[in-house]
Amino acid sequence: MGVFVFLPLVLPLTAWPVARLAEQRLHPRTATRLLAVVAGVSAVCSTLCLGLLMIVGTAQLPGNPLPDSWSDPDVRAALPYDEIAGRAAIPALLAVLVSCGAAACRQVRVRRRVVAALAGLPPTPVAVLPDRTPYAYAVPGGAVRGGARGAGRPGARGHGHPKARGRGRGRVVVSTGMLAGLAPAERRALFAHERAHLAARHHRHLLTVHLAARANPFLRPLRTAVSYTAERWADEEAAAEVGSRRSVARAIGKAALLAPRAPAAALPALTGGDAGPVPRRVAALMRPAPAGRAWPPVGTAVGLAAWCAACGATVSALSSANSAVTLYLVLRAAASPM
């Protein structure tokens, strides 16, 4: 394995430049997808390499459950500084598993609270809750299975319309307090924004970067960037649907002023609840729509940063695959009878 096993632990640093540049220089759709893929690949590779380090470095510790042949000198020689790296990998990997497990449990609790809050309401694409507290968010279909099925039955509101079928992926939840503070045009923009979150399945991108940042702290800038670009993506989709960028900007500004900041809304279980950097989003909507390029030009700063991040993720994948295959072959040779 050599030093290649350590590369996936530090290569996420190559994504920092594009995490900063993508927010302003890339189309939000491209930025969200690029950063989510880079974060997911990097997190999986770094976690895999932590596991490999732990196996090799701890095989010679007394009382370990691993086969005795795995502690042979030939096996340990495959990893530089096997004793130090292996023992350090134990608490590191444990911290990763505990952190990701805690995030997953919190996700489940939030989804259960959402299901309980929506219980008994008609299975319509939009759930209006009689609450004076202003809020609005999109709930993915997995958290409201009954509502999603009901929206597709004959007689349900919006049945047969293409956009209504897209809403079957979840539903929009809004309070009467939020609706009371918005004009009709702003309400349409708000609903279009939340429907865009559902149609693009932004909760998956957010969950990916959320867990990736828990697995490797070097990926936290990507989580922050995707939280912003996902909102910008929904802003652009809403502006295209309602035909007025200014109406969407007003709706965003008013909703941010009305809604209190709720910690639960920032979880990947719900999208649209966290207003994000509202002044930057409003300023972006006051400019022309960004070009929807699939990939930035190589000669630009953001293009070079994107290629650097892509290369870093690729090298991480190759390094972790090489380390895993090498470890498998070495362990197989050590365990085979002479």
N, C-alpha and C positions, 0 to 999 in steps of 0.2 A: 504493500500500500504506500509506504513512504510518506512523504510530506503531503501527497495529494489528498489524504484523508482529512487534513486540516483546512484545505482550501474552501470547502462549502461553508465553513463556520465564519469566514471573513469576507467572502466574495459578495455578500449583500451590500457591502459598502459601495460597490460599483453602481448601484441603483440610486444612490443619493442624488447625483446631479439631475437625472431625469425626473426624480420625484419633485424637485423644485421647479424645473423648467416646464414639465408637462401641464401644470396647472394653468399656465398663461399662454403657452406656445402650441399646444396640441388641442384638437377637438376633444371635448370632454368624453365622448364615447370611446375614442381611440386611447386616451389617457387612462380611463378607468380599466379597460380591458388589458392594456399593456401592463400596468402596474399590478393588477390582480394576478395575472399569470406569472410575472416575475416573482412576486411575493410568495405565491403558492409553491412554485418550483423550488425557490431558495429555501423555504421553511422545511419542506419535505427532505431535501438533500442534507441540510444541516442537522436535522433530527436523526436521519439515518446514520450519518457519520458519528454522531454522539453515541449511538448504540454500538457501532463498530468499535469505537474507542473503548467503551466500557467492557465489551466482551474480551478483547485482546488484553487490555490492561489489567483486568481483574481476574483473569483465569488462574493466576498463580497464587491468589490470596487463599489462606487456609479457610476451609469450611464452605467454599463456594460450591454451588450445585452443578457447575460445568464439568464436562468430562476431563479426566486427568491429562489426556493427551493434548488438550488445548493449552496447557501451560508449558509445553515443550519450548526450548530455546529457539527453535526454528520459527515457531509461531510468533513469539514475542519479538523476534528480529524483524518481522514484517512491519512493525510499528515503532517509529522513533520515540524515545522517551516513554516506553510503554507503561512503566509504573506510575510516573507522574501524571501522564495524560489519562490513563485509565482510571485512576482514583479520582481525578478531578472531574471526569465525565460522569461519575455516579451521581453526585448532588446536582450537576447541571442537567442531566437527563431527567432526574426526579423532579426538578423544578419546572422543567418544560411540561412534563405530563400533568403535574398538579395544576399549573397555571391554565393549560388548555382545558383540563377537566373542569376546573372552576368556571371558566368562561362558558363551556357547553352547558353546565348545570344552570347557570344564571340565564342562559338563553331559553332553556326549557321552562324555567319558572316564569319568565316574562310571557312566553307563549301561553302558558296556562292561565295567567292573569287576564290576558287578552280574550281568550276563549270564554272565561267566566264573565267578563264584562259584556261580551256580545251575545251571551246565552239568552234565548227568548226573543231576540229581535228578528224581524222578517229577513229572509235570506236574499237581500238585495245587494247590488254592487256597492252601494253607498249606505253606511250605517250612521245615522244621525243620533247622537246621544244627548239627552236633555241635561246639559251641564253648562253652567255659566262660565266655567274655566275655559278659555280659548285654547284649542289644540286641534291638530289635524295630522294624520299619519296614514300610511299604507300598511296593511297587514298581509303578508304573503299567504298564498292559498293553503300551505301546510298547517297554518295555525287556525284556519277557519274552514275546515273541510265541509262542514254542513252547509255553510253559506255559499261556498264555491259550487257545490252540487245543486243547491237550490237555484242559483242564478242561471243554471243551464236547463232547468225543467221548463216545459211548456207553461206559459202563463206568467213566468217570472219576468220582472222588469228587464227590458233590453234584450229579450231572447231573440236570436236570429241576426242581430246586428254584429258586424265584424268586430267592432271595438268592444261590444258587450261580451263577446266570447273571450276576448283578451282579458277582460276583468275577472273571468272565472278563475284566474290564477290567485285571486285574493280579493280584498275589498278595501275601500277607503272609509276610514273612520273620522268623523268630524263632529265637533260639539256645536250646540246651538250658540254658545258664546262666541265661537269663531265666526260662524255665519252672520251673526248680528253685526259684527264689526267690519264686514266687507261689502262692497257694492256688488251688484249682479255680475258685472264683467270680471271683477276680481275673484268672485266665487268660481266662475268658469275656469279661470286661470289656475286657481288652487286645485280644483278637481283634476284638471289636465296634468298638472305637475305630479300629483299623487298617482294618477293612472300610469304615468310614464315610469314611475318607480316599479310598479307591478309588471308592466309589459316587458321591461328590460331585465327584470329579476335582479334588481340592484342589491337585494338582501344577500344574494350569493356572493357577489363581489365584496361586499362589506364584511361578511362572515369570514371569507378567505383571508383578507388582509388583517382582520382582527385576530384570528388564530395564528397567523404567520408572525405577527408582532409579538404574540405571547411566546412563540417557539424560538424566536431569535430577536433580541432587542435591536439589532442593527436594522430591522425591517420596520421600525416604528414610523420613520418619515413616510413610508409608502402608505401606511394606514391613514395618516393624517391627510395625505394627498388624495387618496381615493374617497375619503369622506367628503372632500370638497368637490372633486370632479363628478362624483355620482349625483350630487345636487345640481351641478351645472348641466349635466346631461339631461336631467329631468326638466330643468329650466328651458333648455333649447327645444326639447320635444313639446313642452307646453306652449312655447311661443309659436312654434310651427302649427300647432293644432288650433289655437285661438286666433292666430293671425295678427297678433299685436305684442311686440316685445315690451312695450311700455306698460301694458296691462299686467303682464307677468311680473315686471319689476315692481309695480305698485302693490300687487298682491303679496309678493315676497316681503317687501318692506313692512306692510301693515301686519301681516301674520307674525313677523318677528317681534314687532312692538307689542302685539297683543298677547302672544303666547308666553307663559313662564317657561323657564329652562328646566326641563324634566330629565333627570339622569337616565331613567329607563328608556326614554325615546332615542337615546344615542346608541342603543344596542342594535346589533344587526337584525334582531327579530322584527323591528319596526323601522321603516324608512320614511324620511320626510319629517320626522319629529324634531330633529336637530337642525336649527336654522343655518348653522355653519357661518362662515364669514360673509354676512349679509351685504355689507357695503361693496365687497368685491364682486359678488354675484349681481347686484344691481348695476354696478358700473359696467360689467360685461354685457348685460342686456341692453344697455344704452348704446353699445357699439353694434356694428353689423354682425350678422351670424358668422361664426367661424367656418373656415373651409373644412369639409369633411374628408380630408385625406386619410387613406388607410395607414400610411406610414410617412413620417416627416422626411424631407429631403436630407440626404447624407451630408451635404455641405453646410448645414445650419448647426447651431449649437445644440438645439434640442434633438436634431437628427443624430449627431455624434453621441450625445448622452443616451439616446434610445438604443443605439447599436452597442454602446458600452454595457448597458444593463442587460441587453439580450445575450451578449457574449458572456457576461458574468454568470447568468442563469444557465447557459449552455455548458460552460466549464464546470459549474457546480454539479450539474447532472452527470457529466462524463466522469468527473472525479469520484463522485459517490458510487456510480456504477462500477468503475474500475476498482475501487476499494472493496466493494461488496463481493465482486467476482474473485478478486485476489484472495480475500479472506476465506471465501468458500473453498477455493482450491487448496490453500495452505492447511485449513482445518481438515479437509478431506484426506490430504496426504498424511497428516499427523495421526489421524484416527485409523487409517488403514493398517492392517497387520503387515509386518515386515515379511 
